[in-house]
């Protein structure tokens, strides 16, 4: 069985992992590890979690973990031309903030294996921003498929429906 990057799984009964829906962020073949990100509707920040590949494959084989899907918000699916300049600028600023981190192949491993990532802390210090701001952008990026449009603001899509 092949577990693809960005695939979404409904995971149950894997030791050390809360039951729920997860996106596969990366597969580190040399370490036999998958890095998963929990998908939920809450506002709390999540941290990627490592799972041993054989353990995950066994879970899938037993039917405890099943391929699933996670909806991408409609405003992230529009063409580049349809994105307002203000939203495009905001998206690009957020991407610029995390680009160096997500471009580092060892970054996800560092974040998943360490309680507090020194990489994120030093990056925040260099950029003169709070660590939470970086984690918010990373969470949004990971939740919606590791695409630049995952960082689009949803301003006009929040609030009361009339």
N, C-alpha and C positions, 0 to 999 in steps of 0.2 A: 504494500500500500504506500502511496506517495502522499505526503503532507505538503501542500503548496503554501508558499509565502502569501500572506494576506487572506488565506482561506479562513472561514469562520466555522467554529465547532461548538456544539452543545456538549459540555464536558461534565461528567458526573463520576464520582467515586475514584478520583485520583488522589492519592495521599499528598497532603500539603497544599492542595488546590481547592478553593471554594467551588462548589457546583455552580455552573452558569455558562454563559456564552462567552467565547474567547476568539480573538483574532490571532492567527499565527504571524508574528512579526518577523521572525528570522529562524533559520535552521543553521546551527553551528555543527557541521558534520564532524569536524575534528574532535569536538567535545561530546558528540552524541546528544546534543541538547536542542530543544525547541525553546524559543522565547515567546510566551503568550501574553496577550493583553486582555484583561477582563472588560467586556462590553456591558454596560449597565446604563440606566437612564438617570441615575443620580448625579449630583454636581461634585461629589467628592473626587479628589484626584486619585488615580490608580497608578500602580507601579507594575511594570512588566514582571512576569514570574518565569523562572526556568523550570522546565520539565524534561526529564530524561526521555529521549526519543523511544527507547524500547518500552518504557512504561506507558507512554501515550499510545503507541501502536497496539499494545496489548489491550488497553482500554477500548480502543476503536474496534479491535477484533472481537471483543466480548460484547460490543454494543453499548458500552457505557459512554463512549464519546462518538458523536455523530456529526457529519457535515451539516452545516446550517447556513443561514444567511442573515445579514444585518442590513437594514435599509439605509441607503445614502440619502440625505435630505435633498429634495428637488433643487434647491438653490445652488447646490454644489455640482449639479449635472449640466448647468447651462454652458453655452459656448463662451469662449474668452471675450468675444465681441459684445456679448450681452451683459457682462459684468461691469457695473458702474466704476468709473475711475477711482472713486473714494474707496470702494470695497476692494478693488484690485490693489490699491496702495496698502491698505490695511493687511490684506493677505500676504503681500510681498514683504512687508515689514516683519510679520510673524515668521515667515519662512526664513528670512535673513537671520532672524534671532536664533533659530535652531539649526540652520544649514550645516554649520561646522560640526555640530554634534551628530546629526543623522548621517553625515558623510563618512564618519569614522566607523569602519567595520567592527571595531571592538566596543563601541559605545553601548549597544544594547546589552551585551554581556556584562559590562561594568555596572550598569543601572540595575539589572536583574539580580546580580549576585551580591551586591553591596547594599546595606541598609540605607546609607546616605552616599550618593555619588559625589566624590570630590571633583570629578570632571564637570558636573553640572554646577556645582558651587563655584569653581574657579571661572567657568564660562560666564556665570551671572555677575561675578565680580568684575571681569573684564568689560562686560557690556553695561555695567552700572544699572542692573535691574535686579528685582527680587527673584530668588530661586523659584518661587511659586509661579511667576509669570512664564518662565521657561517651561515648567512642568505643565501649566495650563495649555500652552501651545503644543507641547509634545503629546499630551493626552488627546487633544483634538485631532492631531495628525495621525496618531495610532488608531483612534476609534474609527475614523472614516477612511481607512484604507491606504495610509501613507502616500497620499497624493497632495499636491500643492493646494488644490481647491478645498481640501479638508479644512484649511485655515481661513476660509471665507467667513466674514462676520454674518450673523443671522439677525441683525438688528431689526429689519423690517418684518421679520417673521416671528417676533415675540410680542407678548402682550395680549390684550383681550381681543377676541373675535367679536365683531359687531354684526 
